[in-house]
Amino acid sequence: MLHLITGGARSGKSAHAEALALAHPGPVVYLATAALAAGDDEFAVRIAHHRARRPAHWRVVETDEDLAGALAAHAAPDTLLLVDCLTLWLARFGDGATAREAAFADARAALLATLPCLPGTTLLVTNEIGWGVVPLGAGVRWFVDELGRLNQAVAACSARVTLVACGLPLALKGGAPDGPLSP
């Protein structure tokens, strides 16, 4: 069962996904997608905050561009996979100034082919960033556009989609946002 959880920055989407994962009776594998850049102290603090919230018994896998491969390698019928987050995974393919479109297109296709085949439950956290003005710069526009397209494609194959705003989950697809996660 796929469940996409989206929202703005600091909306509570990761905390919501973690609360759902805590209720899961079986193993939890947390797939962290962030790549820490040298010298980015503020982002390091954000990562440390996420690490501190995770229970010690969760298995943590730091992914690279092959998110599909990481998901396939760790999925099992009794396991909950928590991907946090698709936005930072996409950032691995473009920094706002340059984009590696072909590499992302291949990785995106692999991800979208893999998601419907995964056993167990998968929670995917992402950001909604396209609600503002059209950004200046081709690289940033590429990023915003691709994230919007990725979110739409993942939502289409998800059984559940939840929007989190102000820490409050709102079910967009598939019923109550905080109900049981079994299919």
Contacts in CASP RR format, 6 or more apart in sequence:
PFRMAT RR
TARGET T0000
AUTHOR 0000-0000-0000
METHOD contacts of the structure
MODEL  1
MLHLITGGARSGKSAHAEALALAHPGPVVYLATAALAAGDDEFAVRIAHH
RARRPAHWRVVETDEDLAGALAAHAAPDTLLLVDCLTLWLARFGDGATAR
EAAFADARAALLATLPCLPGTTLLVTNEIGWGVVPLGAGVRWFVDELGRL
NQAVAACSARVTLVACGLPLALKGGAPDGPLSP
1 120 0 8 1.000
1 121 0 8 1.000
1 122 0 8 1.000
1 159 0 8 1.000
1 160 0 8 1.000
1 181 0 8 1.000
1 182 0 8 1.000
1 183 0 8 1.000
2 115 0 8 1.000
2 116 0 8 1.000
2 118 0 8 1.000
2 122 0 8 1.000
2 124 0 8 1.000
2 154 0 8 1.000
2 157 0 8 1.000
2 158 0 8 1.000
2 159 0 8 1.000
2 160 0 8 1.000
3 20 0 8 1.000
3 121 0 8 1.000
3 122 0 8 1.000
3 123 0 8 1.000
3 124 0 8 1.000
3 158 0 8 1.000
3 159 0 8 1.000
3 160 0 8 1.000
3 161 0 8 1.000
3 162 0 8 1.000
3 181 0 8 1.000
4 124 0 8 1.000
4 126 0 8 1.000
4 151 0 8 1.000
4 154 0 8 1.000
4 155 0 8 1.000
4 158 0 8 1.000
4 160 0 8 1.000
4 161 0 8 1.000
4 162 0 8 1.000
5 13 0 8 1.000
5 16 0 8 1.000
5 17 0 8 1.000
5 123 0 8 1.000
5 124 0 8 1.000
5 125 0 8 1.000
5 126 0 8 1.000
5 161 0 8 1.000
5 162 0 8 1.000
5 164 0 8 1.000
5 169 0 8 1.000
6 13 0 8 1.000
6 125 0 8 1.000
6 126 0 8 1.000
6 127 0 8 1.000
6 128 0 8 1.000
6 151 0 8 1.000
6 155 0 8 1.000
6 161 0 8 1.000
6 162 0 8 1.000
6 163 0 8 1.000
6 164 0 8 1.000
7 13 0 8 1.000
7 126 0 8 1.000
7 127 0 8 1.000
7 128 0 8 1.000
7 163 0 8 1.000
7 164 0 8 1.000
7 165 0 8 1.000
8 127 0 8 1.000
8 128 0 8 1.000
8 129 0 8 1.000
8 164 0 8 1.000
8 165 0 8 1.000
9 127 0 8 1.000
11 164 0 8 1.000
11 165 0 8 1.000
11 166 0 8 1.000
11 167 0 8 1.000
12 164 0 8 1.000
12 167 0 8 1.000
13 85 0 8 1.000
13 125 0 8 1.000
13 126 0 8 1.000
13 127 0 8 1.000
13 164 0 8 1.000
14 50 0 8 1.000
14 84 0 8 1.000
14 85 0 8 1.000
14 125 0 8 1.000
15 53 0 8 1.000
15 167 0 8 1.000
16 162 0 8 1.000
16 164 0 8 1.000
16 167 0 8 1.000
16 169 0 8 1.000
16 177 0 8 1.000
16 178 0 8 1.000
17 82 0 8 1.000
17 84 0 8 1.000
17 123 0 8 1.000
17 125 0 8 1.000
18 53 0 8 1.000
18 54 0 8 1.000
18 82 0 8 1.000
19 178 0 8 1.000
20 123 0 8 1.000
20 178 0 8 1.000
20 181 0 8 1.000
21 28 0 8 1.000
21 30 0 8 1.000
21 58 0 8 1.000
21 80 0 8 1.000
21 82 0 8 1.000
21 123 0 8 1.000
22 55 0 8 1.000
23 181 0 8 1.000
24 80 0 8 1.000
24 121 0 8 1.000
24 181 0 8 1.000
26 78 0 8 1.000
26 79 0 8 1.000
26 80 0 8 1.000
27 59 0 8 1.000
27 76 0 8 1.000
27 78 0 8 1.000
27 79 0 8 1.000
27 80 0 8 1.000
28 55 0 8 1.000
28 57 0 8 1.000
28 58 0 8 1.000
28 59 0 8 1.000
28 79 0 8 1.000
28 80 0 8 1.000
28 81 0 8 1.000
28 82 0 8 1.000
29 58 0 8 1.000
29 59 0 8 1.000
29 60 0 8 1.000
29 61 0 8 1.000
29 74 0 8 1.000
29 79 0 8 1.000
29 80 0 8 1.000
29 81 0 8 1.000
29 82 0 8 1.000
30 54 0 8 1.000
30 58 0 8 1.000
30 59 0 8 1.000
30 60 0 8 1.000
30 61 0 8 1.000
30 82 0 8 1.000
30 84 0 8 1.000
31 61 0 8 1.000
31 63 0 8 1.000
31 67 0 8 1.000
31 70 0 8 1.000
31 71 0 8 1.000
31 74 0 8 1.000
31 81 0 8 1.000
31 82 0 8 1.000
31 83 0 8 1.000
31 84 0 8 1.000
32 47 0 8 1.000
32 50 0 8 1.000
32 60 0 8 1.000
32 61 0 8 1.000
32 62 0 8 1.000
32 63 0 8 1.000
32 84 0 8 1.000
33 63 0 8 1.000
33 67 0 8 1.000
33 83 0 8 1.000
33 84 0 8 1.000
33 85 0 8 1.000
33 86 0 8 1.000
33 88 0 8 1.000
33 89 0 8 1.000
33 92 0 8 1.000
34 43 0 8 1.000
34 47 0 8 1.000
34 85 0 8 1.000
34 88 0 8 1.000
35 88 0 8 1.000
35 91 0 8 1.000
35 92 0 8 1.000
36 43 0 8 1.000
36 44 0 8 1.000
36 47 0 8 1.000
37 43 0 8 1.000
50 84 0 8 1.000
51 60 0 8 1.000
54 60 0 8 1.000
59 74 0 8 1.000
61 70 0 8 1.000
61 74 0 8 1.000
63 70 0 8 1.000
63 83 0 8 1.000
63 89 0 8 1.000
64 70 0 8 1.000
64 92 0 8 1.000
65 89 0 8 1.000
65 92 0 8 1.000
65 93 0 8 1.000
65 103 0 8 1.000
65 107 0 8 1.000
66 107 0 8 1.000
66 110 0 8 1.000
67 83 0 8 1.000
67 89 0 8 1.000
67 107 0 8 1.000
67 111 0 8 1.000
68 107 0 8 1.000
68 110 0 8 1.000
68 111 0 8 1.000
68 113 0 8 1.000
68 114 0 8 1.000
69 110 0 8 1.000
69 114 0 8 1.000
71 81 0 8 1.000
71 83 0 8 1.000
71 111 0 8 1.000
71 114 0 8 1.000
71 115 0 8 1.000
71 118 0 8 1.000
71 122 0 8 1.000
72 114 0 8 1.000
72 117 0 8 1.000
72 118 0 8 1.000
74 81 0 8 1.000
75 81 0 8 1.000
75 118 0 8 1.000
75 119 0 8 1.000
75 120 0 8 1.000
75 122 0 8 1.000
76 119 0 8 1.000
76 120 0 8 1.000
77 119 0 8 1.000
77 120 0 8 1.000
78 120 0 8 1.000
79 119 0 8 1.000
79 120 0 8 1.000
79 121 0 8 1.000
80 120 0 8 1.000
80 121 0 8 1.000
80 122 0 8 1.000
80 123 0 8 1.000
80 181 0 8 1.000
81 118 0 8 1.000
81 120 0 8 1.000
81 121 0 8 1.000
81 122 0 8 1.000
81 123 0 8 1.000
82 122 0 8 1.000
82 123 0 8 1.000
82 125 0 8 1.000
83 89 0 8 1.000
83 122 0 8 1.000
83 123 0 8 1.000
83 124 0 8 1.000
83 125 0 8 1.000
84 125 0 8 1.000
85 124 0 8 1.000
85 125 0 8 1.000
85 126 0 8 1.000
85 127 0 8 1.000
86 124 0 8 1.000
86 125 0 8 1.000
86 126 0 8 1.000
86 127 0 8 1.000
86 147 0 8 1.000
86 150 0 8 1.000
86 151 0 8 1.000
86 154 0 8 1.000
87 126 0 8 1.000
87 127 0 8 1.000
87 129 0 8 1.000
87 147 0 8 1.000
90 104 0 8 1.000
90 143 0 8 1.000
90 146 0 8 1.000
90 147 0 8 1.000
90 150 0 8 1.000
91 143 0 8 1.000
93 99 0 8 1.000
93 100 0 8 1.000
93 101 0 8 1.000
93 103 0 8 1.000
93 104 0 8 1.000
93 107 0 8 1.000
94 100 0 8 1.000
94 104 0 8 1.000
94 139 0 8 1.000
94 142 0 8 1.000
94 143 0 8 1.000
96 137 0 8 1.000
96 139 0 8 1.000
96 140 0 8 1.000
96 142 0 8 1.000
96 143 0 8 1.000
97 139 0 8 1.000
98 139 0 8 1.000
99 139 0 8 1.000
99 142 0 8 1.000
99 143 0 8 1.000
99 146 0 8 1.000
101 142 0 8 1.000
104 146 0 8 1.000
108 146 0 8 1.000
108 150 0 8 1.000
108 153 0 8 1.000
111 154 0 8 1.000
112 153 0 8 1.000
112 154 0 8 1.000
112 157 0 8 1.000
115 122 0 8 1.000
115 154 0 8 1.000
115 157 0 8 1.000
115 158 0 8 1.000
116 157 0 8 1.000
121 181 0 8 1.000
121 182 0 8 1.000
124 154 0 8 1.000
124 158 0 8 1.000
126 147 0 8 1.000
126 150 0 8 1.000
126 151 0 8 1.000
126 154 0 8 1.000
127 147 0 8 1.000
128 151 0 8 1.000
128 163 0 8 1.000
129 144 0 8 1.000
129 147 0 8 1.000
129 148 0 8 1.000
130 144 0 8 1.000
130 147 0 8 1.000
130 148 0 8 1.000
134 141 0 8 1.000
135 141 0 8 1.000
135 144 0 8 1.000
155 161 0 8 1.000
155 172 0 8 1.000
155 173 0 8 1.000
158 173 0 8 1.000
159 173 0 8 1.000
159 174 0 8 1.000
159 183 0 8 1.000
160 171 0 8 1.000
160 173 0 8 1.000
160 174 0 8 1.000
160 175 0 8 1.000
160 177 0 8 1.000
161 171 0 8 1.000
161 172 0 8 1.000
161 173 0 8 1.000
161 174 0 8 1.000
162 169 0 8 1.000
162 170 0 8 1.000
162 171 0 8 1.000
162 172 0 8 1.000
162 177 0 8 1.000
163 169 0 8 1.000
163 170 0 8 1.000
163 172 0 8 1.000
164 170 0 8 1.000
164 177 0 8 1.000
169 177 0 8 1.000
169 178 0 8 1.000
170 177 0 8 1.000
171 177 0 8 1.000
END
